[in-house]
Every structure is written in structure tokens, then in C-alpha cells.
Amino acid sequence: MTALPILIVSAALLMGGAVLAHLTGAAPILSFVSADRARFLAAAPQRIIAQVDLFSIMPMPLFILLFD
């Protein structure tokens, strides 16, 4: 039952000119909200920040800025 609203919103956004990458990111969020499990989305920022704290990922933006 949760797939129908997601398909309708995705089709409307695609017809409106949204980028497919944005729809790929929005689909999991829409599925969590439509399945009444939005409380699990609160852990997402914590996990993202914890993964960015890796030493091997931190210098990448600096190299991009350095050679830009």
C-alpha cells in the first residue's frame, strides 16, 4: 500500500523536472514516512556524522579545493 503514493509523487516530480538523483534520495524517506516509521529517520544524521569522521574521507574536500 505504501508503494502507490511513492510512485505518484515520483512521477509528479519527474514530470516537474526533478533530477533522478533527488528522487533516489527521496524514495527511502517517503517510504519511511508513509509506513509510519519516521522515528527511525532520527538516527540518520548521527550515522552520517559518525561515518564522515573517518580519517581517509576527511582530506578529500581539501584536495578538491586545493586543485580547483
C-alpha positions in Angstrom: 0.0 0.0 0.0 2.9 2.4 0.6 4.2 2.0 -3.0 1.3 3.8 -4.6 1.9 7.3 -3.0 5.7 6.9 -3.7 5.1 6.2 -7.3 2.6 9.1 -7.7 5.0 11.5 -6.0 7.9 10.2 -8.1 6.1 10.5 -11.3 4.9 14.0 -10.5 8.4 15.1 -9.6 9.9 13.6 -12.7 7.3 15.4 -14.9 8.0 18.6 -13.0 11.7 18.4 -13.9 13.3 16.9 -10.8 16.6 15.2 -11.1 16.6 11.4 -10.8 19.3 11.6 -8.1 16.9 13.6 -5.9 14.2 11.0 -6.4 16.6 8.3 -5.5 17.3 10.1 -2.2 13.7 10.9 -1.6 12.3 7.5 -2.1 13.6 6.0 1.2 12.4 9.0 3.1 8.9 8.8 1.6 8.7 5.1 2.3 9.7 5.6 6.0 7.1 8.4 6.3 4.3 6.5 4.5 5.0 3.4 6.6 4.7 5.3 9.8 8.3 4.7 10.7 9.6 8.3 10.6 11.1 7.9 14.1 13.9 5.8 12.6 14.9 8.8 10.4 16.2 10.5 13.6 19.2 8.1 13.7 20.3 9.0 10.1 22.2 12.2 10.9 24.0 10.5 13.7 25.2 7.7 11.5 26.2 10.1 8.7 28.3 12.2 11.1 29.9 9.1 12.5 30.9 7.8 9.1 32.3 11.2 8.0 34.7 11.1 10.9 36.8 8.6 9.1 40.4 9.8 8.6 40.5 8.5 5.0 37.5 10.6 3.9 38.3 13.8 5.7 41.1 15.0 3.3 39.0 14.6 0.1 37.3 18.0 0.2 40.6 19.7 0.9 42.2 18.1 -2.2 39.2 19.1 -4.3 39.5 22.7 -3.0 43.3 22.7 -3.4 43.3 21.7 -7.1 40.2 23.6 -8.1 
